[in-house]
Amino acid sequence: MAFSGGVFTKLYTWVTEQASSPIEIAKLDTQESDFATGLSNCILRDGTGVPTATTPWNSQRLSSLGDATAATDAMNRQTSDARYPQSSSGSFTATMTGFTTSPTCAFAYVANGNMVTVRNSASFSATSNSTSFYTDACVTAAIRPSGNRFVVVYQMQDNSSSRFPCAVQITSAGIMTFYVLDGAGQWTASGSKGFLNAGDLVFTYSL
């Protein structure tokens, strides 16, 4: 067959065949059949000719690819960068609720792709007046998850004692709520609570 591997090689040249006429109809049929085979293997721009097997692109780029919308769409660079930001880092300050005052605590983050790691970049401890413990909408917009994330952390301080295991929930609005998961089930409404050292609270979640 003259069409193979995406390359078409003519079997006959009709100028040459004319020199020894008559031209054989069988040769014409053979060559036109090869044309038909080649055209039938083409991917068509109107979407009617589609691949029937996994198709390698020989290390070439696909350009002018539209933004991905469906789960099975190929993703262009623009969509990828918007949905999964490249490595970045930064910080934010949270105002804490559940205390006799409105103390603040500094946090730092590192984002790699769609995974974010957050830690307290300073110690924090303040007098409590509530069994709840949460922040304002402090989480920087760039690393707010698309939905609520619930992450277990090792331990925190409550009424000057260690409590573990503990957890933090990060919402799409940027609020962090802290929980205790042991038998007591909630924070005490007196004494102090917080993180004794910088880096005590380290957690990772997906965007």
Secondary structure, 3 states (H helix, E strand, C coil): CCEECCEECCCCCHHHHHCCCCCCHHHHHHHHHHHHHHHHCCCCCCCCCCCCCCCCCCCCCCCCCCCCCCCCCCCCHHHHHHHCCCCEEEEEEEEEECECCCCEEEEEEEEECCEEEEEECCCEEEEECCCCCEEEECCCHHHCCCCCEEEEECCEEECCEEECCEEEEECCCCEEEEEECCCCCCCCCCCEEEECCCCCCEEEEEC
